[in-house]
């Protein structure tokens, strides 16, 4: 069996595939695959371990309907046409749960960094501007006892809520399709409608998948409903917020600050005005970037490949009805 891997992944996952005796082709160049290169390698493979920005759309699955499995090195699957994959009978694996703590920690980091304008003050030092002390300049905002609004209280959102409750005694509200009974019992979380969450939250942290429903949901209209002192944190997908509207909301004081681990597009242009705003913190999509988490992701992604090639149920499958 031939397995094509679109990036270098941790040894922990490769070792599992090697033990199965698979022929492994791993893309090691430090550039994105072209569409032609991606198709050529995929047509020669029985399984794909997909990571990076390359999309697997309907046209891809028409040409690669022979694949036994596509395993993603991510929780999100917005780069894959799940309907087309299901139609072709190809199971799509992902890596839920194993990166919940690391991604929540990144959201927590961005919240604190934005509240205290940490990135801005670091740039002051680098620019040689740590000189005259001004008691009223560059002030942050307090987080103790504030209200955290979670949009999408799944595993990652729950971990973020636990951190905020434990560290700052924050009041937790959330917006979900259904109730999160565990969060309600353990954290006193309260489920509310989205407009109520926008109006009541001092910090809003986004943890939903990118979908037709969530795409651009944080736009000018949503920001206008938020508190003028609110922080917006997004570690999910950049497409969930409208970046132009966010910029205007920050410039006009419609909201107080923003912390982003995801942007639209990615990578963000080095001249993007958000990077130079005093009240903005931006990271290059590092939510899962700790060794232990990336090892766990590689292991689960490899297990999905192995199960798919053996015709078994994937440990984590986005479209389980094809199994």
GIBELBEL-V382757 format. One record per residue. RES is the residue in three letters. PHI is phi in whole degrees, -180 to 180 (999 if undefined). NEAR is the number of other ideal C-beta (glycine too) atoms within 8 Angstrom. D_FIRST is the distance of its C-alpha to the first C-alpha in Angstrom with 2 decimals. Layout:
res,phi,near,d_first
RES,PHI,NEAR,D_FIRST
RES,PHI,NEAR,D_FIRST
This chain:
res,phi,near,d_first
UNK,999,8,0.00
UNK,-107,10,3.80
UNK,-120,16,6.64
UNK,-106,14,10.12
UNK,-116,13,13.12
UNK,-84,12,16.48
UNK,-153,9,18.67
UNK,-73,6,19.03
UNK,-116,13,18.78
UNK,-59,10,20.42
UNK,-57,6,19.16
UNK,-55,10,19.46
UNK,-82,15,16.32
UNK,-60,13,14.35
UNK,-61,8,15.31
UNK,-64,12,13.81
UNK,-69,13,10.29
UNK,-65,9,11.04
UNK,-63,6,12.40
UNK,-82,9,9.26
UNK,79,4,8.04
UNK,-73,12,5.23
UNK,-84,6,6.11
UNK,-108,9,8.63
UNK,-116,11,11.09
UNK,-118,10,14.14
UNK,-74,11,17.17
UNK,-114,4,20.11
UNK,-69,4,22.98
UNK,-87,2,25.78
UNK,-152,4,25.97
UNK,-72,6,24.51
UNK,-61,11,21.91
UNK,-75,6,23.69
UNK,-61,7,22.76
UNK,-65,6,21.82
UNK,-64,8,19.56
UNK,-61,12,17.87
UNK,-66,11,17.36
UNK,-60,8,16.19
UNK,-67,12,13.38
UNK,-69,13,12.50
UNK,-67,9,12.60
UNK,-92,8,9.97
UNK,-108,12,7.52
UNK,-98,9,6.08
UNK,-146,17,8.00
UNK,-121,15,11.14
UNK,-107,16,13.24
UNK,-105,13,16.53
UNK,-146,10,19.78
UNK,96,8,22.83
UNK,-95,6,24.90
UNK,-67,11,22.52
UNK,-96,8,22.88
UNK,-112,12,20.59
UNK,-98,8,23.34
UNK,-61,8,23.90
UNK,-63,6,23.47
UNK,-62,14,20.04
UNK,-71,16,18.87
UNK,-65,9,20.64
UNK,-89,9,18.61
UNK,-126,11,15.20
UNK,-70,9,15.71
UNK,-77,6,12.33
UNK,-61,14,10.78
UNK,-89,9,10.15
UNK,-167,16,11.70
UNK,-121,14,13.68
UNK,-109,17,14.82
UNK,-95,16,18.12
UNK,-94,12,19.65
UNK,-173,9,22.98
UNK,-83,7,25.10
UNK,-69,11,26.26
UNK,-137,12,24.36
UNK,-71,9,26.99
UNK,-89,9,24.70
UNK,-123,13,22.60
UNK,-81,11,24.12
UNK,-65,10,23.53
UNK,-62,7,25.41
UNK,-67,12,23.25
UNK,-64,16,20.00
UNK,-65,11,21.62
UNK,-60,7,22.81
UNK,-82,10,19.34
UNK,77,6,18.27
UNK,-105,13,15.91
UNK,-72,14,16.61
UNK,-114,15,17.65
UNK,-96,19,17.74
UNK,-141,14,20.42
UNK,-126,15,22.20
UNK,-73,8,25.67
UNK,73,7,28.25
UNK,-68,9,26.91
UNK,-112,14,28.63
UNK,-61,12,31.79
UNK,-64,8,34.08
UNK,-65,13,33.09
UNK,-70,13,33.47
UNK,-63,15,36.71
UNK,-63,10,37.97
UNK,-66,13,37.45
UNK,-62,17,39.45
UNK,-64,12,42.10
UNK,-59,8,42.24
UNK,-65,15,42.73
UNK,-61,15,45.42
UNK,-67,10,47.40
UNK,-60,12,46.94
UNK,-72,16,48.14
UNK,-60,12,50.99
UNK,-103,8,52.27
UNK,52,14,51.45
UNK,-64,10,49.67
UNK,-65,10,47.77
UNK,-61,11,51.03
UNK,-69,10,53.00
UNK,-62,8,50.45
UNK,-64,8,50.83
UNK,-60,10,54.61
UNK,-64,9,54.37
UNK,-61,6,52.14
UNK,-89,6,54.68
UNK,77,6,57.61
UNK,-106,6,59.06
UNK,-93,5,59.50
UNK,-136,4,63.24
UNK,-82,3,65.76
UNK,-81,3,65.38
UNK,-120,6,65.74
UNK,-61,4,65.96
UNK,-110,4,65.08
UNK,-101,5,62.31
UNK,63,9,58.52
UNK,-77,6,58.80
UNK,-93,7,55.89
UNK,-133,9,55.92
UNK,-77,6,55.96
UNK,-111,12,53.19
UNK,-63,6,55.02
UNK,73,6,55.66
UNK,-79,11,54.17
UNK,-102,11,52.15
UNK,-99,17,48.37
UNK,-107,14,46.85
UNK,-102,15,43.16
UNK,-101,13,41.53
UNK,98,13,38.53
UNK,-89,13,39.15
UNK,-97,8,35.70
UNK,-64,8,34.21
UNK,-69,14,34.73
UNK,-61,15,38.12
UNK,-66,14,39.21
UNK,-65,13,38.50
UNK,-62,15,40.44
UNK,-63,16,43.27
UNK,-62,11,43.47
UNK,-62,11,43.79
UNK,-69,15,46.49
UNK,-66,12,48.36
UNK,-70,6,48.37
UNK,-83,7,49.26
UNK,-124,10,51.62
UNK,59,6,52.65
UNK,-74,12,51.44
UNK,-79,8,52.00
UNK,-109,15,48.72
UNK,-123,16,48.46
UNK,-152,17,45.34
UNK,-123,13,44.25
UNK,-140,9,41.54
UNK,-66,2,41.15
UNK,-123,4,41.75
UNK,-86,6,43.37
UNK,-103,13,41.81
UNK,-63,6,43.83
UNK,-65,7,42.66
UNK,-67,13,43.81
UNK,-67,12,47.03
UNK,-75,6,47.76
UNK,-88,7,46.80
UNK,-118,10,47.72
UNK,68,7,50.29
UNK,-67,13,48.16
UNK,-124,8,49.61
UNK,-81,10,47.77
UNK,-136,10,49.53
UNK,-71,6,49.25
UNK,-59,8,47.75
UNK,-62,7,51.15
UNK,-67,9,52.65
UNK,-63,15,49.89
UNK,-61,12,50.50
UNK,-77,9,54.23
UNK,-98,9,54.21
UNK,-82,14,51.52
UNK,-89,10,52.33
UNK,-133,15,48.64
UNK,-116,14,45.92
UNK,-118,15,42.31
UNK,-100,14,39.56
UNK,-142,14,36.39
UNK,-107,10,35.22
UNK,-72,10,32.08
UNK,-78,11,32.61
UNK,-146,8,33.22
UNK,-60,4,35.71
UNK,-73,5,38.14
UNK,-93,11,37.90
UNK,-60,9,37.55
UNK,68,8,40.77
UNK,-67,9,42.41
UNK,-97,13,44.14
UNK,-122,10,46.35
UNK,-56,9,50.05
UNK,-64,6,51.11
UNK,-69,10,49.16
UNK,-63,14,50.39
UNK,-66,8,53.93
UNK,-88,8,53.77
UNK,-87,14,52.88
UNK,-65,9,55.44
UNK,-67,8,56.69
UNK,-99,7,55.84
UNK,-81,12,52.28
UNK,-107,15,49.08
UNK,-109,15,45.90
UNK,-120,15,42.61
UNK,-131,16,39.21
UNK,-119,15,35.97
UNK,-93,12,33.96
UNK,-146,12,33.43
UNK,-63,12,35.79
UNK,-67,10,36.04
UNK,-74,15,37.92
UNK,-113,16,41.00
UNK,-87,9,42.85
UNK,-67,10,43.26
UNK,-66,6,46.38
UNK,-66,12,48.04
UNK,-63,14,47.19
UNK,-58,10,48.80
UNK,-64,10,51.95
UNK,-62,12,52.13
UNK,-73,15,52.04
UNK,-65,7,54.56
UNK,-86,6,56.93
UNK,76,7,56.78
UNK,-63,10,55.42
UNK,-129,15,53.11
UNK,-85,10,53.48
UNK,-165,14,50.12
UNK,-146,15,46.34
UNK,-125,16,43.39
UNK,-125,16,40.07
UNK,-103,14,36.61
UNK,-133,13,35.30
UNK,-136,12,36.85
UNK,-141,9,36.70
UNK,-86,6,35.45
UNK,-117,9,33.32
UNK,-73,6,34.02
UNK,-72,11,37.76
UNK,-64,5,40.06
UNK,-64,5,41.99
UNK,-99,5,45.22
UNK,-60,8,44.67
UNK,-58,7,48.04
UNK,-59,14,46.48
UNK,-68,10,45.66
UNK,-110,4,49.37
UNK,-84,10,50.72
UNK,-61,6,52.51
UNK,-106,10,51.19
UNK,-130,14,47.46
UNK,-123,12,44.60
UNK,-127,12,41.25
UNK,-121,9,38.04
UNK,-88,7,34.85
UNK,55,8,32.56
UNK,-109,8,32.24
UNK,-49,12,32.33
UNK,-103,10,29.43
UNK,-83,7,30.02
UNK,-129,7,30.64
UNK,-56,6,28.44
UNK,-62,7,28.28
UNK,-71,13,27.29
UNK,-65,12,24.61
UNK,-63,11,23.10
UNK,-65,12,23.26
UNK,-64,16,21.68
UNK,-63,15,18.71
UNK,-64,11,18.32
UNK,-67,13,18.64
UNK,-62,16,16.29
UNK,-66,14,13.55
UNK,-63,11,14.56
UNK,-64,16,14.32
UNK,-62,16,10.67
UNK,-60,11,10.03
UNK,-63,13,12.49
UNK,-63,15,11.22
UNK,-71,14,7.75
UNK,-91,6,10.07
UNK,74,5,12.60
UNK,-102,6,15.10
UNK,-68,7,17.68
UNK,-71,15,17.03
UNK,-57,9,19.56
UNK,-140,11,20.88
UNK,-129,13,20.51
UNK,-77,12,22.70
UNK,-123,10,22.57
UNK,-63,9,22.38
UNK,-69,5,23.78
UNK,-84,9,20.49
UNK,-85,7,19.07
